[in-house]
Amino acid sequence: MSSITGKTKVCGIIGDPVEHSMSPAMHNAAFRALGLDYAYLPFRVCREELQNAVAGLRALNVVGLNVTIPHKVAVMSFLDKLDPLAERIGAVNTIVNDDGVLTGYNTDAPGFLQTMRSKNIEPEGKNIVILGAGGASKGISFILAGAGASLVILNRTRSRAEELAAQVSQIYQRQVEVVALNKKNMARALDGADILVNTTSVGMVPGIEQTPVPAGLLKPRLVVFDIVYNPLETRLLREAKAAGARTIDGLDMLVGQGALAFEKWTGQKAPLAVMKQAAVKALKNEG
Ligand SMILES: NC(=O)c1ccc[n+]([C@@H]2O[C@H](COP(=O)([O-])OP(=O)(O)OC[C@H]3O[C@@H](n4cnc5c(N)ncnc54)[C@H](OP(=O)(O)O)[C@@H]3O)[C@@H](O)[C@H]2O)c1
């Protein structure tokens, strides 16, 4: 996008707050790189205005929207159609406006899977330990179980992990193990694991000196994926690298979900490297 014209197509993100989002930088860089006449804007929308904001999408012919906290669940009831995966996960982060018909998708979980596969890591048949059972864990657990992985879930609030495991087992017909979050259980789970995914917010700013896993449990043959992206290198990733493990940072997942949304809105393949570079720069500016 060199400049805004009368033909410029508008995309954006709704959330509250939305000021810290890296998506505007990421998408506008991608539009520029491909010479697309699109612009991506942040819209701060409070809960009370969510329904009006969605109606405004149709009225203003906004072509696509990302949805972030706190609207990912509530927005579903204002859309015309839901992609089956978004419906199953129970959260929408991407809306496509097709001539006034609004369809909700979840690209967070597929973005996670695509990131793994882009690094030649195939979850099928792998033993994967998932830390956390919150919103992000739900999509990730569903998509990994759907891809044929065996899961062990550990969460501070055990009942939440049990609820999630029951859903995964019911939908994907796979047994999911749940163990209480303590060092002994973690050691046992990691002993037989191929991949560790941290979906908890432990290690995120401002608590950057915290880690969800004691360093001594990290092994060279493990792939460690931390979905926290601020900081880019969490203590968990730093210690995993030092232990010789392969690491994947949370920004890759953020770029992955953005890339899938970009492709739905533009029909073009997303320039992943451009998007990651813009996200890294935005994150640095964020401090
Ligand atoms: N890279 C990406 O694209 C991406 C996408 C989505 C989210 N994220 C990041 O993922 C993290 C989680 O997001 P979310 O939406 O899933 O949040 P959420 O629904 O609030 O879940 C938070 C999870 O972290 C656990 N947790 C929080 N503080 C803890 C502590 N002190 N000790 C142990 N466990 C703790 C919670 O356990 P309890 O159930 O016991 O409370 C829960 O499992 C955030 O840092 C977010 O920024 C990244």
The ligand as an ORCA input file, in Angstrom:
! r2SCAN-3c Opt
* xyz 0 1
  N       1.824    -16.559     20.323
  C       0.537    -16.368     20.144
  O       0.065    -16.170     19.020
  C      -0.369    -16.412     21.339
  C      -1.760    -16.604     21.141
  C      -2.567    -16.660     22.284
  C      -2.018    -16.519     23.539
  N      -0.675    -16.309     23.671
  C      -0.072    -16.171     25.023
  O      -0.377    -17.351     25.749
  C      -0.530    -17.057     27.134
  C      -1.848    -17.634     27.644
  O      -2.923    -17.012     26.966
  P      -4.445    -17.507     27.185
  O      -5.276    -16.663     26.299
  O      -4.557    -18.994     27.081
  O      -4.688    -17.085     28.715
  P      -5.713    -17.726     29.775
  O      -6.899    -18.280     29.100
  O      -5.866    -16.684     30.825
  O      -4.878    -18.976     30.412
  C      -3.732    -18.742     31.196
  C      -3.072    -20.076     31.539
  O      -1.865    -19.817     32.262
  C      -1.934    -20.461     33.548
  N      -1.230    -19.636     34.538
  C      -1.326    -18.303     34.700
  N      -0.510    -17.881     35.692
  C       0.097    -19.021     36.180
  C       1.044    -19.264     37.200
  N       1.527    -18.268     37.949
  N       1.468    -20.530     37.410
  C       0.996    -21.552     36.643
  N       0.087    -21.383     35.656
  C      -0.351    -20.137     35.429
  C      -3.392    -20.597     33.838
  O      -3.612    -21.601     34.796
  P      -4.978    -21.650     35.659
  O      -5.984    -22.356     34.806
  O      -4.615    -22.387     36.873
  O      -5.369    -20.211     35.938
  C      -3.916    -20.975     32.433
  O      -3.634    -22.325     32.148
  C      -0.406    -15.530     27.255
  O       0.915    -15.221     27.632
  C      -0.671    -15.041     25.836
  O      -0.010    -13.826     25.543
  C       0.153    -16.268     22.605
*
